């Protein structure tokens, strides 16, 4: 699947928008699960998933090299949470 993801990422770099949808269909569930675990709120986790896939599209437009799409997505979830002050204990902080 990693090779297929890289083919889709290359298609995304070329501007083929359907590639993003395919990557989303393939990986959104795991990205959502990680985000939900980190933020502890379904609506916020959905926002994180949205932001992470937008980041992937931006990376493709910038022709940023990515060797593993799923790893990139999951790491972006962590970066998103850390960037909002969540840290790994983000679930338990008061809102």
C-alpha positions, 0 to 999 in steps of 0.5 A, a space after each residue: 500500500 505504501 507504493 500505491 500511496 506514493 503513486 497517489 501522492 505523485 498524482 496529487 503533485 501533478 494536480 490530480 484532485 481525485 488522488 486526495 480523495 482516494 488517500 482520504 478514503 484510505 487513511 481518514 479512519 486511522 487519522 481520525 482515531 489518532 486525533 480523537 485519542 489525542 483531543 478527546 472530542 469528536 468535533 475537534 478530531 474531525 477538524 484535525 483530520 480536515 487540517 491534516 489532509 489540507 496539509 497533505 494537499 499543500 505539501 503536494 503542491 509545494 512538491 515536498 518529498 514524502 516517503 510514507 503518506 500514512 506516517 506523514 498524516 499521523 505525524 501531522 496529527 501530533 504536530 497539529 495537537 502540539 501546535 495548539 498546546 495539546 501535547 500528549 496529554 491534551 485530552 485531560 486539559 481543561 477546556 
